[in-house]
Amino acid sequence: MHFLKAAFQRITQQTSSANQDINYTPPSYFTRRRDGEDTPRDKSCFNQSFYLLNNSYIPSSSRSFHLEYLNRTLISHTKLTNMNIADENPCPHCKTLATQDHMINDCIFPKICHILFKQFMVDQGWDTRETLSETYWAFFWPVKTIEYRKYIQLACFWIEIKKSAHKIAQTSRFPRFRALNFQAKILTAIKMANASTKHLPNQETAQTLTHFMLDKIDSIPHHYAELLYEINRRSAPRW
Ligand SMILES: [Zn+2]
């Protein structure tokens, strides 16, 4: 495992000098495009998401998670399968490949969080085609409609939610999760995300988002049922 650590340190060193430049496009942008992963068509959106690594208000553990996410080096079931460590299995909930991006952006846990985030965007009057898109949920770059200091609070919160999404997908109980399990895990994730913004100079946007999401917590079983219905409809054989 030592060579992995050395390689990771090398990438971190390279990126820490490059991330001083907001126009820098990391190589992971081009490999994502090559592999057909969802990536913003506009390079500058990806660059700006990458630039978050340079923001000292984002806790260092969140920054390293975000770097691994952008570089696609987080552990996922697909990766373990490719390394012959796990059997080839799709996501137990969605019957699709359990890639890193699926578990963090498109699986049931992140999808429900995305629904609540979108409702918050509407509530705040920040809803545009851009901010409500799947790609925005995946990379969360700064936009003109949201004041930058508010955006940083949201970005901090957003990374923590993604960290929770990744963590729960690694738990052995994950395949048996049902509506109430997702509800409980999302509740914990909201609290942790709120705590991750506690050190920010102005925390009011993160607090408003926390209260907004907690108010919607009872709607989670309903969203879960709708997502499950959609997944089953998509995976049903067509006659
Ligand atoms: Zn899934």
Boltz pocket constraint, residues with backbone or C-beta under 6 A from the ligand:
constraints:
  - pocket:
      binder: B
      contacts: [[A, 91], [A, 92], [A, 93], [A, 94], [A, 95], [A, 102], [A, 103], [A, 106], [A, 107], [A, 108]]
      max_distance: 6.0
